[in-house]
């Protein structure tokens, strides 16, 4: 099982920026896909952005052009640079790691609040 520790959430005004980080540790399994999901109040968890080990990325349409996902495979770390934040981006953001074995792990989540 992989342990994931997220950081970088907080409160920001609309139009501002935040950068989330997620460090994976505790497993010998090589991680294939790392990504970010979010759950807004009263809504289901949704994909925000994912990146494969070879840097193939996928974004939710609502964040494309504003958010950028990147990875440092040597550090087992994934980042989410969030620019031009909107109040509707307010959510708990969760890091996910999918190993080549198929094992999936989740972080505890970090709160992002965007004020209007």
C-alpha positions as CSV (number, residue, x, y, z in Angstrom):
1,X,0.0,0.0,0.0
2,X,1.2,3.5,-0.9
3,X,1.0,6.3,1.5
4,X,0.1,9.7,0.0
5,X,0.6,13.0,1.8
6,X,-0.9,16.1,0.2
7,X,-0.1,19.7,0.9
8,X,-0.7,23.2,-0.5
9,X,-4.4,23.7,0.0
10,X,-5.8,26.9,1.5
11,X,-8.0,29.9,1.1
12,X,-7.5,32.1,-2.0
13,X,-9.5,34.8,-3.7
14,X,-11.0,34.3,-7.1
15,X,-8.4,34.7,-9.8
16,X,-5.6,33.6,-7.5
17,X,-3.4,30.6,-7.6
18,X,-2.4,27.6,-5.5
19,X,-0.1,24.7,-5.9
20,X,-0.8,21.3,-4.5
21,X,1.8,18.7,-3.9
22,X,1.5,15.0,-3.2
23,X,4.3,12.7,-2.1
24,X,4.0,9.0,-2.3
25,X,6.0,6.6,-0.1
26,X,5.9,3.2,1.5
27,X,5.7,0.8,-1.3
28,X,8.0,-1.1,-3.7
29,X,5.3,-1.0,-6.4
30,X,6.1,1.3,-9.2
31,X,3.4,3.9,-9.7
32,X,1.9,4.3,-13.1
33,X,-0.7,7.0,-12.9
34,X,-0.8,9.8,-10.3
35,X,-3.5,12.4,-10.3
36,X,-5.9,14.7,-8.5
37,X,-9.6,14.4,-7.8
38,X,-11.9,16.7,-5.9
39,X,-15.2,16.5,-4.1
40,X,-17.2,19.7,-3.7
41,X,-19.9,20.0,-1.0
42,X,-23.0,18.0,-2.0
43,X,-21.3,16.5,-5.1
44,X,-19.6,13.3,-6.1
45,X,-15.8,13.0,-6.3
46,X,-14.6,13.9,-9.8
47,X,-11.4,13.7,-11.8
48,X,-9.4,16.9,-12.0
49,X,-6.2,15.8,-13.7
50,X,-4.1,12.7,-14.1
51,X,-0.6,12.0,-15.4
52,X,1.0,8.8,-16.4
53,X,4.6,7.9,-15.7
54,X,5.5,8.9,-19.2
55,X,3.8,12.3,-18.8
56,X,0.6,11.7,-20.7
57,X,-2.0,13.9,-19.1
58,X,-5.7,14.2,-19.0
59,X,-7.8,17.1,-17.6
60,X,-11.4,17.7,-16.7
61,X,-12.9,20.2,-19.2
62,X,-13.7,22.6,-16.4
63,X,-10.0,23.0,-15.5
64,X,-8.3,22.7,-18.8
65,X,-6.2,25.8,-19.6
66,X,-6.2,26.8,-15.9
67,X,-4.6,23.8,-14.1
68,X,-1.4,22.1,-14.9
69,X,-0.4,18.7,-13.5
70,X,3.2,17.6,-13.4
71,X,5.3,14.8,-11.9
72,X,8.7,14.2,-10.5
73,X,9.1,10.4,-10.8
74,X,12.4,10.4,-8.9
75,X,10.7,11.9,-5.9
76,X,7.3,10.1,-6.4
77,X,5.7,13.4,-6.3
78,X,2.8,14.9,-8.3
79,X,1.9,18.6,-8.4
80,X,-1.2,20.5,-9.4
81,X,-0.6,24.2,-10.3
82,X,-4.0,25.9,-10.2
83,X,-4.4,29.3,-11.8
84,X,-7.3,31.6,-12.3
85,X,-9.2,29.9,-9.5
86,X,-13.0,30.2,-9.4
87,X,-15.4,29.8,-6.5
88,X,-16.6,26.6,-8.1
89,X,-13.2,25.1,-7.7
90,X,-13.8,25.0,-4.0
91,X,-13.5,21.4,-2.9
92,X,-11.5,18.9,-1.0
93,X,-8.7,17.8,-3.4
94,X,-7.5,14.2,-3.2
95,X,-4.3,12.7,-4.5
96,X,-4.5,9.2,-6.1
97,X,-1.8,6.8,-7.1
98,X,-2.3,3.8,-9.3
99,X,0.4,1.2,-9.4
100,X,1.2,-1.0,-12.3
101,X,-0.1,-3.9,-10.2
102,X,-3.5,-2.3,-10.2
103,X,-3.3,-1.2,-6.6
104,X,-4.9,2.2,-6.0
105,X,-4.2,4.5,-3.1
106,X,-5.8,7.8,-1.9
107,X,-4.5,10.7,0.2
108,X,-6.5,12.2,3.1
109,X,-7.4,15.3,1.1
110,X,-6.6,18.9,1.3
111,X,-9.2,21.7,1.4
112,X,-9.2,24.4,-1.3
113,X,-11.5,27.3,-0.8
114,X,-11.9,30.1,-3.4
115,X,-13.7,33.2,-2.2
116,X,-15.6,35.4,-4.6
